[in-house]
Amino acid sequence: MINLGFPNLPAPKSLILDNPVWVYPSTCGAGSGMARLRVWTTEATHLHLAVVSETGIGASTTNSVTSIHNTLTQALNGPVVILEHWPEQETYGPECLDQLIVTAGQPHWRRIWPTPPVNPNHCDFETWMFHHGGKLLADTASSVDSPIWGPHCLPSEHDTCGREMCRLTGKPDLPCRAQKLGCPYCGAPRESS
């Protein structure tokens, strides 16, 4: 068996984004899909935890994972642990949660929950889900502790961040986070200029 190097599951700290209508790019024929995206900070510096919940609208999260991974890594300026969540109504079976990594351009998954007792990581995953699962998989809208956007992304101003230089990152090569992740207040994607 090949060791794919899945990172350890981090403990979520502060919720910085809850976008119930996140539109993500996809290389599939549909061109995009819609999911609920929630992002937390973690104890590790510059590491984020993202849960992408399938909604059944557009290209599936599973068929779009490479695009989702690239978008989140770029928008969050660094490593992100991505969990793909399939609610019960979308799976035609029990609700499930899988960890996603992309290695050499190829996606790989490992089941986090539910796992059978014979899974070598069963106890670790069950403990992690016991402590963090309710927070991660809550159906209700969550309160954002500290948004990842700066003052330029306030409701009446988030469209003024120029594409040539994001005031949040100071980097001209990356579009504003609102362009990739949507407005933290209304979820709307920033329109291209």
C-alpha positions in Angstrom: 0.0 0.0 0.0 1.3 3.4 -1.0 1.6 6.1 1.8 -0.1 9.1 0.3 0.9 11.4 3.2 -2.5 12.5 4.4 -1.9 15.3 7.0 -3.3 14.8 10.5 -6.7 16.1 11.1 -6.4 19.5 12.8 -8.7 20.8 15.5 -10.9 23.7 14.1 -10.4 26.9 16.0 -12.2 30.0 14.6 -14.8 29.9 11.8 -13.7 32.5 9.3 -16.1 31.7 6.4 -19.5 30.1 6.1 -20.8 30.5 2.5 -23.9 28.3 1.8 -23.8 29.1 -1.9 -20.2 28.9 -2.8 -19.7 28.5 -6.6 -16.6 26.6 -7.4 -14.9 26.1 -10.7 -14.8 22.7 -12.4 -13.1 21.1 -15.4 -16.2 19.0 -15.9 -18.7 19.7 -18.6 -20.9 21.7 -16.2 -18.0 24.2 -15.7 -18.9 24.9 -12.1 -20.9 23.6 -9.1 -22.3 24.9 -5.9 -21.5 23.8 -2.4 -21.6 25.0 1.2 -18.0 26.1 2.1 -16.9 26.5 5.7 -13.3 27.5 6.6 -11.7 27.5 10.1 -8.4 28.5 11.4 -6.4 25.9 13.3 -3.8 25.8 16.0 -1.1 25.4 13.3 0.2 28.6 11.8 -1.2 29.3 8.3 -3.1 26.0 8.2 -6.8 26.1 7.5 -9.5 23.5 7.7 -12.2 23.6 5.0 -15.4 21.6 4.8 -17.0 21.5 1.3 -20.6 20.1 1.6 -22.2 18.8 -1.6 -25.5 20.4 -2.6 -26.3 18.5 -5.8 -26.2 21.7 -7.9 -23.9 21.7 -11.0 -20.7 19.6 -11.1 -20.3 17.4 -8.1 -17.6 18.1 -5.5 -16.1 14.7 -6.2 -15.7 15.5 -9.9 -14.3 18.9 -9.1 -11.9 18.2 -6.3 -8.7 19.2 -8.1 -10.2 22.6 -9.0 -11.6 23.0 -5.5 -8.2 22.2 -4.0 -6.4 24.6 -6.2 -8.9 27.4 -5.6 -8.8 27.0 -1.8 -5.0 26.7 -1.6 -4.6 29.9 -3.7 -7.3 31.9 -1.9 -6.1 31.0 1.5 -2.5 31.6 0.6 -1.2 28.2 1.9 -2.0 24.7 3.0 -5.5 23.7 3.7 -6.9 20.4 5.0 -10.0 19.8 2.9 -12.9 17.6 4.0 -15.5 16.6 1.4 -18.9 16.3 3.1 -21.8 14.4 1.6 -25.0 15.0 3.5 -27.5 12.1 3.7 -29.8 13.5 1.1 -27.0 13.7 -1.4 -25.5 10.3 -0.9 -28.5 8.0 -1.3 -27.1 6.5 1.9 -25.6 7.5 5.1 -23.9 10.9 5.6 -20.1 10.7 5.1 -17.0 12.8 5.4 -13.8 12.2 3.5 -10.4 13.9 3.6 -9.0 15.0 0.3 -5.4 15.5 -0.9 -4.1 16.2 -4.4 -0.7 14.6 -5.1 1.0 15.2 -8.5 -2.3 16.5 -9.8 -4.2 13.3 -8.8 -6.9 13.4 -6.1 -7.0 10.9 -3.3 -9.6 10.4 -0.5 -9.7 8.7 2.8 -12.9 8.1 4.7 -13.0 9.9 8.0 -16.6 9.2 9.0 -18.2 6.7 9.3 -15.4 4.1 9.4 -15.8 0.5 10.3 -14.1 -0.8 13.4 -11.6 -2.7 11.3 -10.2 0.5 9.9 -6.8 1.1 11.4 -7.6 4.7 12.1 -11.1 4.0 13.4 -10.4 5.1 17.1 -8.6 8.2 16.1 -11.3 9.3 13.6 -14.1 8.5 16.0 -12.4 10.6 18.7 -11.8 13.5 16.3 -15.5 13.4 15.2 -16.7 13.2 18.8 -14.8 16.4 19.6 -15.3 18.3 16.3 -17.9 16.6 14.2 -20.9 18.5 15.5 -19.3 21.8 14.8 -18.1 20.8 11.4 -21.3 19.2 10.1 -24.0 21.5 11.6 -26.8 22.2 9.2 -27.6 25.7 10.5 -25.7 28.8 9.5 -22.8 29.4 11.8 -21.6 32.7 13.3 -18.3 33.8 11.7 -15.8 34.6 14.4 -13.3 36.6 12.4 -13.8 37.1 8.7 -10.8 36.6 6.4 -11.6 39.7 4.5 -10.1 43.1 5.2 -12.0 46.5 5.3 -12.2 46.5 1.5 -14.5 43.6 1.6 -17.3 45.1 3.8 -20.8 44.8 2.3 -20.8 48.1 0.4 -17.2 48.0 -0.5 -16.1 44.5 -1.4 -16.3 45.1 -5.1 -13.7 47.9 -5.1 -10.6 45.6 -4.5 -8.7 45.9 -7.8 -7.7 42.7 -9.5 -4.2 44.0 -10.2 -3.4 44.3 -6.5 -5.3 42.8 -3.6 -5.2 45.0 -0.6 -5.6 42.0 1.7 -2.5 40.1 0.5 -0.6 42.9 -1.3 0.1 40.5 -4.1 -0.7 41.4 -7.7 -0.8 37.8 -8.9 -3.7 36.7 -6.8 -7.3 38.0 -7.2 -9.1 39.1 -4.0 -10.3 36.3 -1.8 -13.9 37.5 -2.5 -13.3 36.6 -6.1 -12.6 33.0 -5.3 -14.6 32.4 -2.1 -17.5 34.8 -2.3 -18.5 37.7 -0.1 -18.4 36.6 3.6 -21.7 38.4 4.2 -23.9 37.6 1.2 -22.0 34.7 -0.4 -22.1 36.4 -3.8 -19.1 35.9 -6.1 -17.3 39.1 -7.1 -18.0 39.8 -10.7 -15.1 39.8 -13.1 -14.1 43.2 -14.4 
